[in-house]
């Protein structure tokens, strides 16, 4: 999943720090070429292996000698999250219902056709 760290402090603008941040999120896959080359210092962009079966972090806590910082995490294409069943891969309006039956307590169908990112 492509992720951006906007306005990341300059103290964290080196590959090892960004890889460490990525590991807090799941795992490092690759870094955007502009981030790697230092052509831009506004947004660090990278691809992370994120386990979507766990809650997805939207910010992380960073601490160094200069102080503490909460870093917002921006997903280039946010994962679809169903507010009905709290699963990833579809949204409530696309909730898979067999034969469009009315949902009542105890007869909710198992979600089908859920894809992971």
RORO-364791 format. One record per residue (C-alpha): residue in three letters; x, y, z. Coordinates in nm, 3 decimals, decimal comma. Example, Ala and Ser with C-alpha at 12.3 -4.5 7.8 and 13.67 -1.06 7.14 Angstrom:
! residues 2
ALA|1,230|-0,450|0,780
SER|1,367|-0,106|0,714
! end
This chain:
! residues 117
UNK|0,000|0,000|0,000
UNK|0,146|0,341|-0,097
UNK|0,176|0,573|0,202
UNK|0,280|0,937|0,241
UNK|0,424|1,113|0,543
UNK|0,348|1,479|0,485
UNK|0,558|1,746|0,656
UNK|0,780|1,488|0,821
UNK|1,049|1,657|1,035
UNK|1,384|1,688|0,860
UNK|1,542|1,479|1,139
UNK|1,358|1,177|0,998
UNK|1,437|1,248|0,634
UNK|1,681|0,967|0,567
UNK|1,623|0,616|0,439
UNK|1,691|0,427|0,764
UNK|1,444|0,644|0,959
UNK|1,173|0,609|0,696
UNK|1,230|0,233|0,683
UNK|1,199|0,224|1,065
UNK|0,871|0,414|1,048
UNK|0,750|0,169|0,783
UNK|0,834|-0,125|1,009
UNK|0,609|0,027|1,278
UNK|0,328|0,012|1,023
UNK|0,394|-0,340|0,895
UNK|0,694|-0,369|0,668
UNK|0,900|-0,187|0,408
UNK|0,860|-0,273|0,038
UNK|1,010|0,019|-0,154
UNK|1,055|0,394|-0,154
UNK|0,939|0,649|-0,410
UNK|1,230|0,762|-0,632
UNK|1,180|1,131|-0,544
UNK|1,189|1,047|-0,173
UNK|1,497|0,830|-0,214
UNK|1,684|1,095|-0,415
UNK|1,583|1,384|-0,186
UNK|1,416|1,580|-0,467
UNK|1,131|1,673|-0,237
UNK|1,132|1,746|0,135
UNK|0,760|1,796|0,187
UNK|0,633|1,441|0,160
UNK|0,807|1,108|0,210
UNK|0,639|0,844|-0,002
UNK|0,689|0,468|0,024
UNK|0,516|0,136|-0,024
UNK|0,446|-0,059|0,294
UNK|0,326|-0,412|0,360
UNK|0,033|-0,345|0,591
UNK|-0,168|-0,620|0,758
UNK|-0,525|-0,504|0,702
UNK|-0,662|-0,770|0,935
UNK|-0,538|-0,544|1,217
UNK|-0,643|-0,183|1,284
UNK|-0,462|0,047|1,043
UNK|-0,258|0,325|1,200
UNK|-0,340|0,676|1,087
UNK|-0,063|0,840|1,287
UNK|0,248|0,732|1,469
UNK|0,446|0,872|1,759
UNK|0,808|0,969|1,691
UNK|1,059|1,073|1,957
UNK|1,413|1,203|1,922
UNK|1,652|1,439|2,104
UNK|1,464|1,745|1,975
UNK|1,129|1,629|2,113
UNK|0,815|1,434|2,040
UNK|0,617|1,438|1,717
UNK|0,292|1,279|1,604
UNK|0,320|1,199|1,234
UNK|0,005|1,170|1,027
UNK|-0,008|0,881|0,780
UNK|-0,182|0,941|0,449
UNK|-0,283|0,647|0,232
UNK|-0,274|0,722|-0,140
UNK|-0,569|0,488|-0,191
UNK|-0,732|0,425|0,148
UNK|-0,854|0,068|0,203
UNK|-1,229|0,013|0,178
UNK|-1,377|-0,051|0,523
UNK|-1,733|-0,174|0,572
UNK|-1,904|0,008|0,858
UNK|-2,158|-0,277|0,881
UNK|-1,926|-0,574|0,938
UNK|-1,594|-0,392|1,009
UNK|-1,412|-0,587|0,739
UNK|-1,185|-0,455|0,470
UNK|-1,244|-0,496|0,096
UNK|-1,594|-0,353|0,053
UNK|-1,814|-0,072|0,181
UNK|-2,156|-0,095|0,348
UNK|-2,353|-0,015|0,031
UNK|-2,182|-0,314|-0,135
UNK|-2,232|-0,546|0,165
UNK|-2,272|-0,892|0,014
UNK|-2,623|-1,015|0,087
UNK|-2,747|-1,339|-0,066
UNK|-3,073|-1,288|-0,255
UNK|-3,102|-0,940|-0,102
UNK|-3,275|-1,092|0,199
UNK|-3,367|-0,870|0,488
UNK|-3,107|-0,887|0,761
UNK|-3,237|-0,968|1,107
UNK|-3,060|-1,077|1,421
UNK|-2,907|-1,419|1,364
UNK|-2,949|-1,446|0,987
UNK|-2,661|-1,223|0,870
UNK|-2,484|-1,390|0,581
UNK|-2,112|-1,451|0,586
UNK|-1,936|-1,177|0,390
UNK|-1,834|-1,306|0,048
UNK|-1,610|-1,173|-0,223
UNK|-1,389|-0,975|0,011
UNK|-1,054|-0,893|-0,139
UNK|-0,747|-0,778|0,045
UNK|-0,521|-0,500|-0,072
! end
